Amino acid sequence: MHQYDERADELVRSLMELCQERLQMAAPLDFSRSPADLLEECGQTITPDGLGPRVADMWADVLAPACLSVDHPRYLSFIPGAPTKAAAGFDMLVGASSVYAGTWLEGSGTVFAENQALRWVADLAGLPPEAGGVFVQGGTIGNLSALVAARSAAQHRRGSRPPRWAVLLTDETHSSVKHALESVMDVDVVLLPGDDRGRLTGETVRGWVAEATPEQRDAVFAVVGTAGTTNLGVVDDLAGIADVAEEQGWWFHVDGAYGGAGLVVPDLRGLYDGIERADSFIVDPHKWLFAPYDCCALLYRDPVLARAAHTQRAGYLDPVTIEGEWNPSDFAIQLTRRARGLPFWFSLAVHGTEAYRRAVEQTLEVTRAGRDLIDRADHLRLLVEPDLSVLIFERIGWEAEDYAAWSERLLRDQVGFVTPTKHRGRTCTRFAIVNPLTTVEDLADIVESMR
Ligand SMILES: *Cc1c(COP(=O)(O)O)cnc(C)c1O
């Protein structure tokens, strides 16, 4: 299985052809199928003697078409992705290279390249020169790792812990933050109200401080601001929140998993004022920065605090725990790690940062045109004025069942993938536009389908 084998070479060639085909054609939309259907067509794939090269055909003919492609221009649900060919192509090479990207000792070339890409992100946010971090799986692990570092820093600084720890956020904060705090860390969540567009403001946070009991205040170690909420695409009042965090000595975490990418557009920079004061910040290049899954840039203002929280210690790790060397494993919840920042780095290095700015601007332009389209349509109503590239709107007169039936039909007819969501308890729908290949005509067709 491991020694030189002509048939293995042939297999690799056919896989590379499949990759090339997929990258050269327009992304298919496709849809899910039932387990029974898939079993009928594939049968049992794990066998004592192996099925041989035909497994590649099974993938291409049956299994791949049973998966939606997030880079289809009409995949507008959740937060899609739109990897460049350079990034997706390089991802193959990462897999073939067997690089252990957890330590400098084993992966210095990788870590050097990843760190340059992280530096670019840190500079966009305006973080200081000593800032740094690591690429992790996604926003979920990024948020969790940052909050664990925050709690550890608070505990060290205080030399004690309150009976319960707590963190301030809002209803619009991503589910992964609540999950990290409540289910993983056993930390209390204090939900603050957003303003009329769902933004958390410094004023709201200050209001909470004024009314809280000393015990409630003492429990708090961090406040989370969102730079681009998933459902509404709006940016919190980061500067206002940063002020209160500083006054209270709290850690300020900014979740920019989706919207952090907007920092690449100079005209939008004002929206993010205050982000440069974050103690930690995440952005997912696999969302709006054109990298394949899975890739989240996690940055700390003071990486020393993160390292203290996350470094694993053991005799067998002593040879890599070398003072002064940058070991990516030490900055998040992980040990072994894929060089998952490299596809993003490669594409960024090849195309240049200006190409990234233009690609993000393109999606913003289509969003603005989509906004006008919704505004002009008698049957639709825009629910929140967008900051970035999410449009949330309702079809006047529709109930939850109408949205569900329409969404299902849209996918079945391969017109698009747009799912219902909820805003203030009511079912509605949204477009999340991160693909530079999405056009206004794509949006217009979908708007028409809602008549
Ligand atoms: C998508 C998202 C997350 C979670 O990121 P994953 O990469 O899916 O784990 C966290 N926060 C925000 C704001 C998001 O949009």
PDBQT file of the ligand as one rigid body, heavy atoms in Angstrom, charges set to zero:
ROOT
HETATM    1  C1  LIG A 501     -19.596  31.510  10.986  1.00  0.00    +0.000 C 
HETATM    2  C2  LIG A 501     -19.437  32.281  12.217  1.00  0.00    +0.000 A 
HETATM    3  C3  LIG A 501     -18.846  31.706  13.348  1.00  0.00    +0.000 A 
HETATM    4  C4  LIG A 501     -18.474  30.255  13.411  1.00  0.00    +0.000 C 
HETATM    5  O1  LIG A 501     -17.437  29.973  12.548  1.00  0.00    +0.000 OA
HETATM    6  P1  LIG A 501     -17.180  28.494  12.003  1.00  0.00    +0.000 P 
HETATM    7  O2  LIG A 501     -16.047  28.704  11.077  1.00  0.00    +0.000 OA
HETATM    8  O3  LIG A 501     -18.450  28.074  11.316  1.00  0.00    +0.000 OA
HETATM    9  O4  LIG A 501     -16.865  27.635  13.165  1.00  0.00    +0.000 OA
HETATM   10  C5  LIG A 501     -18.628  32.513  14.450  1.00  0.00    +0.000 A 
HETATM   11  N1  LIG A 501     -18.991  33.804  14.434  1.00  0.00    +0.000 NA
HETATM   12  C6  LIG A 501     -19.569  34.396  13.376  1.00  0.00    +0.000 A 
HETATM   13  C7  LIG A 501     -19.931  35.836  13.448  1.00  0.00    +0.000 C 
HETATM   14  C8  LIG A 501     -19.827  33.647  12.227  1.00  0.00    +0.000 A 
HETATM   15  O5  LIG A 501     -20.421  34.215  11.182  1.00  0.00    +0.000 OA
ENDROOT
TORSDOF 0
